[in-house]
């Protein structure tokens, strides 16, 4: 790979890392919002069911954000070290 390709890969992975971090950091806001939309579409639900839905949505955002952040961090690290050893 050329230096230009590696720099593009680092930039793309950095963007994915930021998106993953945002998903993890704001998972409570996103999860609560989706659970409220779910509750509104159903027309109401028991409190315990609503809390299960909130927890499920929050966990989904945390997992998705963690996966994105972890993969992006690995790609940035790998690309950076390949960039250091590339002389082109």
CORFEN-V735612 format. One record per residue. N is the residue number from 1. RES is the residue in one letter. PSI is psi in whole degrees, 0 to 359 (* if undefined). Layout:
n:N res:RES psi:PSI
n:N res:RES psi:PSI
This chain:
n:1 res:X psi:147
n:2 res:X psi:168
n:3 res:X psi:324
n:4 res:X psi:318
n:5 res:X psi:317
n:6 res:X psi:322
n:7 res:X psi:322
n:8 res:X psi:321
n:9 res:X psi:321
n:10 res:X psi:318
n:11 res:X psi:316
n:12 res:X psi:316
n:13 res:X psi:326
n:14 res:X psi:320
n:15 res:X psi:317
n:16 res:X psi:324
n:17 res:X psi:319
n:18 res:X psi:318
n:19 res:X psi:316
n:20 res:X psi:319
n:21 res:X psi:319
n:22 res:X psi:317
n:23 res:X psi:320
n:24 res:X psi:316
n:25 res:X psi:322
n:26 res:X psi:23
n:27 res:X psi:326
n:28 res:X psi:315
n:29 res:X psi:313
n:30 res:X psi:316
n:31 res:X psi:317
n:32 res:X psi:319
n:33 res:X psi:315
n:34 res:X psi:323
n:35 res:X psi:324
n:36 res:X psi:321
n:37 res:X psi:320
n:38 res:X psi:316
n:39 res:X psi:319
n:40 res:X psi:320
n:41 res:X psi:330
n:42 res:X psi:339
n:43 res:X psi:9
n:44 res:X psi:158
n:45 res:X psi:167
n:46 res:X psi:151
n:47 res:X psi:319
n:48 res:X psi:323
n:49 res:X psi:320
n:50 res:X psi:317
n:51 res:X psi:325
n:52 res:X psi:319
n:53 res:X psi:317
n:54 res:X psi:313
n:55 res:X psi:321
n:56 res:X psi:315
n:57 res:X psi:318
n:58 res:X psi:315
n:59 res:X psi:324
n:60 res:X psi:317
n:61 res:X psi:323
n:62 res:X psi:316
n:63 res:X psi:313
n:64 res:X psi:317
n:65 res:X psi:321
n:66 res:X psi:319
n:67 res:X psi:312
n:68 res:X psi:314
n:69 res:X psi:317
n:70 res:X psi:314
n:71 res:X psi:316
n:72 res:X psi:321
n:73 res:X psi:320
n:74 res:X psi:318
n:75 res:X psi:319
n:76 res:X psi:315
n:77 res:X psi:311
n:78 res:X psi:313
n:79 res:X psi:322
n:80 res:X psi:315
n:81 res:X psi:325
n:82 res:X psi:325
n:83 res:X psi:323
n:84 res:X psi:325
n:85 res:X psi:352
n:86 res:X psi:130
n:87 res:X psi:357
n:88 res:X psi:*
